[in-house]
Amino acid sequence: MQPFCSTCGAREDLTVDHKIPLTERPDLAYDLDNLDVLCRSCNSAKADRASDLGVYPSTSPTPPEGKAQNPLHTRGGDQ
């Protein structure tokens, strides 16, 4: 994945976004083709737009056992 936001090009406060929400396809939680790099601001804006449309429920599924339990966020381009 690239070290910048795919929406605005920011290189700080980056997050990992699921292109297809986990609520729709929890089986794609760790599929690299379903992940995108967004800065926190763009990721929040995307979530806000989706919420306004009623796309995402307020709960998310539990990750499969043995997988990362915390968000996979990086700051300042850390790998």
C-alpha positions in Angstrom: 0.0 0.0 0.0 1.1 3.5 -0.7 2.3 5.8 2.2 -0.3 8.5 1.4 -4.1 9.0 1.4 -5.6 7.8 -1.8 -8.1 10.6 -1.7 -6.2 13.8 -0.8 -2.5 12.7 -0.8 -1.9 13.5 2.9 1.1 11.6 4.4 0.2 12.0 8.1 -2.5 10.5 10.3 -3.1 7.6 7.9 -5.7 4.8 8.5 -6.7 1.6 6.8 -10.1 1.7 5.2 -12.2 -1.2 4.1 -13.6 -0.6 0.6 -16.4 -3.0 1.1 -17.5 -2.5 4.8 -16.9 -5.3 7.3 -20.6 -5.2 8.0 -21.2 -6.4 4.5 -18.3 -8.8 4.0 -16.5 -9.7 7.2 -14.6 -12.4 5.3 -12.7 -9.6 3.5 -11.4 -8.0 6.7 -7.8 -8.9 5.9 -8.0 -9.1 2.1 -5.4 -6.6 0.7 -7.6 -6.0 -2.3 -10.3 -4.7 0.0 -8.1 -2.3 1.9 -7.3 1.4 1.1 -5.1 4.0 2.7 -7.0 7.1 3.8 -6.1 9.9 6.2 -8.2 10.1 9.3 -10.1 13.1 7.9 -11.0 11.4 4.5 -11.9 8.2 6.3 -14.2 10.1 8.7 -15.8 12.0 5.8 -16.4 8.7 4.0 -18.0 7.2 7.2 -20.1 10.3 7.7 -21.4 10.1 4.1 -22.2 6.4 4.4 -23.9 6.9 7.8 -26.1 9.7 6.3 -27.1 7.1 3.6 -27.7 4.4 6.2 -25.0 2.2 4.7 -23.1 1.2 7.9 -24.7 -0.1 11.0 -23.3 1.2 14.3 -21.7 -2.2 15.2 -18.8 -4.0 13.6 -18.1 -7.7 13.6 -15.5 -9.3 15.9 -12.3 -10.2 14.0 -11.5 -13.9 13.7 -9.5 -15.3 16.5 -5.7 -15.0 16.0 -6.1 -11.8 13.9 -5.2 -8.3 14.9 -7.7 -7.0 17.5 -6.9 -3.3 17.2 -7.2 -0.9 14.2 -4.2 -1.0 11.9 -3.4 2.7 11.9 -0.1 4.4 11.3 1.1 7.9 12.0 3.5 9.9 9.9 4.2 7.2 7.4 5.4 4.6 9.9 5.6 1.1 8.4 
